[in-house]
Amino acid sequence: MKKIVPSYVLLLSFMLLCTVFANISCAQEGEQDMKPEETEVWEPVPEKVDPNGFNDKAPPSDAVVLFNGGDLDEWESAGDGSAAEWKVSGDHVTVAPGTGSIQTRQGFGSVQLHIEWRAPEKIEGEGQGRGNSGVFLQTMYELQVLDSYNNETYSNGMAGSIYKQHIPRVNAAREPGQWQSYDIVYTAPEFKGDGSLESPARMTVFWNGILVQDDVELEGPTEYIGHPSYEAHEDKLPIMLQDHSNPVSFRNIWLRELNE
C-alpha cells in the first residue's frame, strides 16, 4: 500500500529547505561585506622559542631541485607565464618588488618541500608590511613568510602560520637578515567526480627545525577577505612564491613528490 505523506509534513519540509537556502544566501552576501580584519586572530600569541642554528644540507638523491643558485629556469611569472624577473645573486634569489609573484613551470600535488628564506636585514615597516612573502602550495594554499622577530601582528598571519587558518605552535623566528628554513609535508586535497570534496588538504611544517604545524587540516584555499571554501581543481599545480613588495630572499628549494 502506498504511504501518503501528510501535507503538513511536506509543508514543514519545504519551509525548512527555504530557511537553509536563505541562510546560505545571507552568509554569502555577508562574506562580500566583510573586512580583512574580521578574519584576523590576535590571541593566543605563540610563545617565542630560540631555534639556535641549523645546518645546510644537500637535497636528497630523489629530490626535484627547484632552485640551488644560478638561474630561474624552473620558474616563470605567475601572472602571464613569462620569464621570472626576480634577482638572482649567488646562491639565492630575491623578490623584485612590483614584478609579481613567480611560480614553478611544473605542477605538483602532495609533496615534501624544503625552502630557506631570509627577511631583509634592514628593518622597514611593521606588522604585515615587514618582510612579507608567502609559499603557496598548488598556487592557492599559503604558508606565510614574514619577519616575525619582535614584530607584532595578528597570530594567524605571522610567519609559520597557514595564513588566516592555523596559528603556529610557537614563534621560531630568527633575527632579520638571518636565513630560516621551512620543511613542509603537504597532502593535496582530493575531489569526487561531481566536484565535491573527498578529503581536505593537510600540512605539517617544521620552522627552523621546530614543529609549528602538526598535520593540520586546511579549510580551503587562502583568503585575504572572508572564509575559505573548496572548489575542485587540478591535481597538480605550481608552487608559487609571493611578491608582497618586500625584498625577501629564498635559496635551497627542493621537493620530493609523494604518493606517486
N, C-alpha and C positions, 0 to 999 in steps of 0.2 A: 504494500500500500504506500503510495506517495505521501511523504511527510510534508505538511503545509506549515510554512514558517509564518507565525503571526505578523500582521502588518506593523505592530508597534515595535517588534524586534528589528524589522527591516528599516524602520524609521530611525531607531536609535543607532543602528549600524551606519546609516547614511550620515547622521549628524556627527558621529564620531569621526568618520573619514573626513568630513568637511572641516572639523576642528583641527585634525592633524595637518591637512594641506594648508590651512590658514596659518598655523604655527610655523610651518616650514617657510611659507611665503614671507611672513613677518620677520623670521630670522634672517632670510636672505636680504631683505630690504635693510634690516638693521646693520648687517655686515657692511653694506655700501656706505652707511653713515658713520662708521667707526673712525676713530683717530688712531694713529700708530701707537700712542702711549697707552691706549686701552689694553694692549696685549703685552705691555712691559711688566715684568715681575721683578721687584726690588728686594724682596725678602724670601728666603733667608740669603744672607751674604756668605758665600763659601769661605771656609777657613783658609788662611794663607799657609801654604806648605812650601818649603825650600826644596827645589828639585836637585840642588847641587849640580854636579857636572854630568855629562853623558858622553859616550864615545861614538865617534863617527864609525859607521860600519858599512862595508861594501854591500851592494844588493845581493840577495841570494841568487843562485845559478839559474833558477827558473823565473826570475823577475822580468817584467816588461819595464825597461828603463825609459822614463818619460823625459827626464832632464838630469844630466850629470855634468853640466857645463858645456860650453862650446857653441851650441846653436839651439834654435827653437823649431827644428824640423818636425817634431812630433806635435806641434801646436799651431793653432790658427786663431784668427779673430772670432770671438763668439758672435759678433754682430753680423758679419757677411761672409765669413769663411776665407777672408784674405789673409795675407801673411801677418803673423803676430808682431806687434810693434814694441813690445816691452824691451827693456835694455838688458843685454847680456854682458856681464863683466866677470871674467874668470870662471869661477865655479858656481856663480849664482845669477839669477835673473830678477830684475826689479820692475815693479809696476811703473809704467809711464803714464802718470795721471792724465786722464782725458782721452786716451787712445782706446779705452774699452776693455772689457774682460777678455780673457783668452781661454780656449778650450782644446782638449786633445782632438786630433784628427780622427782617432779611433774611438769607438764606443765600447763601454764596459757595463757589466751588470754587477754581480756580487764580487767584491774584491777585498784583498788586504792591501792597504795603501800606506806607504811611508812618505812623509814630506817634512822638510825642515823650512822654517820661516824666521824672519827677523824684522821686528818693528824698527823704524828709524831711531838712531841714537839721539838725534836732536829732537827733543820733545816739542811738538806743536799741537795745539788743540787739546781737547779734553773729551771725556766720555766716548761717544761713538765716532768722534772726529779725530781720534788719536790712534794711528797705526792700524787702521781698519782695512780688512780684506776678508776673504772667505774661501773655503774649499767646498765646492759643490759636487756631490756625487750625483751622477746621472743628470747633471746640469740644474737640478732643482732641489736637492736636499743639502742644506748648508751646515757645515761645521764652521763656527765663527773664528776668525782671526782678528785679534785686537791687542793693542798694548794694554794689558790688564795689570801692570805693575804700578800700584798706588794710583789707580785711575778709576774713579767712581762712575758706575753706570748701572743700568738695570741688570740683575743677575742672569736673566735668560738671554742676555745679549753680550755677555763678556766672552773672552777667549775660552775655548773649551766647551762652550755651550752648543747644543743643537739649536740654532737660532730661534728664539721665541717658543721653544718647545721643552728643552731639558736643560736645567741648570747643572753645571759641572759639580762633582762631589767636593772638590777643593779648588783653590786657585794656585796653580803650579807655575805662575808666571816668573820668568827671569827678567832682568833689567832691560830697558830699551837698548838696542844695539847688540844684544847677545842672541846667538842662534838658539832656537827652540825646535822641538820635534813633536809631530803628531804621528802616532801609529794607530791606524784605523782598521777595524774589521766591519765591513758594510755588507749587509744582506739586502739585496734589492727586493722591492715588493713584487708580488705576483697577482695576476688578474685572471678572472674566469673568462670563458668565451664570450659572455654577454657584456664584458667590460667592468663588471663589479669586482670588488676587492676580494682576492683569495687569501692573501697574507700580507701584512704591512711590512714596510722597510724597518730594519733594525740596525743599530750601530753600537759598537764598542770602541772607546777611544782611550789611548794612553797619551798623556801630555807630559813631555819630558820624562817618560818612563813611569808616570803615576797614573793609575786608573781613575778617570774622571767621568766616563760614561760606561755603564755596565749592561750591555745588551739591551739598550732601551728601545722601546717601540716608537716609531715616528708616526705622528698623527696625519701626515700628508706632506706635500711639498712646502718649502719655506715660504712664508707670507710676511711681508712687512706690515701690512694692514689687514686686520681680520684674522679669522681662524683657518687653519689648513684643512683640506679635504682631498681625497684621492680622486684622480681621473686616470683611466687606463692610458698607458704609454708604452713605447717600445721597450724591449728587454735590455737593449744595450744603447747607452747614450754617453756622450763625452763627460769627462771630468773638467770642471770649469774653475778657474781662479779669477777672483773678482777685482776689478778696478773700482775702488771706493775713494779715489782721489788722494790716496796716501801712498808714498813710495815704499811699500813693503817688499821685502826680498824673499826669494824662495831658492832652494837648492836640493840636491839629492832626492829627486822624486822618482819613486818606483812603485810598482804594484805587482801582485800575484792574483791572477783570476781564480775565483773559487767556483766550485760546482760545475766545472767544465767537463 
